[in-house]
Amino acid sequence: MPAEQLCSSCVKAKRGKNGKVQECLVLKNLLGKTGRCFAYSNDPDFWDNLRQQVELYNTRKASAG
């Protein structure tokens, strides 16, 4: 199975000091521990891009309402 859809290489996984995956920061279960995960991302800028998109959404929502 390709490693690119597993928790071990996902930027959305919370890791302990030893570097091992502790939990998923997006889902309640670690789907990528045993199979491919639909929420997987290896984009190093994922959290920054998400923050920007949320700010843009909030700005548009405030302007419309």
C-alpha positions in Angstrom: 0.0 0.0 0.0 1.4 3.5 -0.9 2.7 5.3 2.2 1.2 8.6 1.0 -2.2 7.8 2.3 -1.2 6.6 5.7 -1.1 8.4 9.1 2.6 8.0 9.3 3.1 10.5 6.5 0.1 12.8 7.0 0.5 16.4 8.1 -2.9 16.2 9.9 -1.5 13.7 12.5 -0.5 14.8 16.0 2.8 13.3 16.9 4.4 12.7 20.3 8.0 13.7 21.2 9.2 10.4 19.8 7.6 11.2 16.4 5.0 8.5 16.6 1.4 9.3 15.6 -0.8 9.8 18.6 -4.1 11.0 17.0 -5.6 12.5 14.0 -6.3 16.2 14.2 -9.2 15.9 11.7 -11.0 12.7 12.3 -12.0 10.8 15.5 -10.3 7.6 14.2 -6.9 7.0 12.7 -8.2 5.5 9.4 -4.7 5.6 7.9 -3.3 3.2 10.5 -4.8 0.2 8.7 -5.8 1.5 5.3 -6.1 4.5 3.0 -7.6 7.7 4.5 -9.9 10.0 2.6 -8.7 13.0 4.7 -5.0 12.4 4.0 -2.7 15.3 3.1 1.0 15.6 2.7 0.9 19.3 1.8 3.3 21.0 4.2 1.3 24.2 3.9 -2.1 22.5 4.7 -2.7 24.3 8.0 -1.7 27.7 6.7 -3.9 27.3 3.6 -6.8 26.2 5.8 -6.4 29.2 8.1 -6.4 31.5 5.0 -9.5 29.9 3.6 -11.3 30.2 6.9 -10.4 33.9 7.2 -11.6 34.5 3.6 -14.9 32.7 4.4 -15.4 34.7 7.6 -14.7 38.0 5.7 -17.2 37.2 2.9 -19.8 36.0 5.5 -19.4 39.3 7.5 -19.7 41.4 4.3 -22.8 39.6 3.2 -24.7 39.7 6.5 
